[in-house]
Amino acid sequence: MDIEEFVNRLGQAEYAAVKQAIELGKWPDGRVLASDDRELLMRAMIAWENKHLAPDQQTGYMEQPDCPSTPIAGHEQLLKWRE
């Protein structure tokens, strides 16, 4: 079974179990994840999130700040150049 097929079979409860297993490094029954298994599960988790969640709900999402060079209406210039 490839990752795409695995992701298509994952429901919400299975996704939650996979995410918890990655976070803890072991399955709910106590079996430890091998590093290869953890990597595979991380790929599956990211693929599942891309398919089912909005970008701001996905693991690793970082809100992009406004560009500091863009002037903000109503704000004065903070730095003044001396001549």
N, C-alpha and C positions, 0 to 999 in steps of 0.2 A: 504494500500500500504506500502511495506517495503522500507528500504533505497535503496537496490539494484535496485528495480523497479523504484524508484524515480530518482536515478542517471542515469539509462538507458534512461529515458525520457527527461533529461536535455540537452538542446542544449547550445551552447556557450553564447547566449544572456541571457538565464535563469540562467546559472552559474554565469555570471557577476552580475545579479540582486541579486542572493543569496549572493554572496560575499560582495556586497555593503551593503546589508541589515544587514549582520553580523557586518561589520565595523561600520555602523552608529547606529545600534540597532533599526532600523525601516525600513519598506518597503518604496519604492519610493513614495507611496501615503500618507505617514506620519504615518501609523499604527505602533505602537510600538511592537517590538518582545517580547514575553514572554520568560523567561529564559529557559523553556523547549523547546520552538521553536528554540531559538538560538542554543542550544546544538545539537538538531537534524539537523539543517541546517549546523552546523560546521562539523558534521560527514558526511553529504552528500557532502559537498564541498571537504573535504579531500578524500573521495572515488572517486569523479569525477576527481580530480586532479591526483590521482594514476592511473586512467584508461586512461586519455587523455593527460597528460603532462609529460615531462621528469623530472626526480628527481630534477634537479637544477632549475626548474621553479615552483616547488610546494611550497605552504605555509609552512614556518618553515624550509626551506632548509638551512643548514649551511655547507659551504665548510669545509672539513676536512683538517687541516694543516698537513704538513709533520711531521712525527715523529721526535722530536728533537734529538733522539739518533742515527738517521741514518746519517752517514757522507755525506756531500754534496761535490761532486767532485769539486776541484779547490778552496776550502775554507780551510784556516788554522785552526788549533785547537785554540779556543779562550782562554781557560784556561790552565795554566801550573801549575803543582803540584810542590811544593817545597819539597826538601828532607832534 
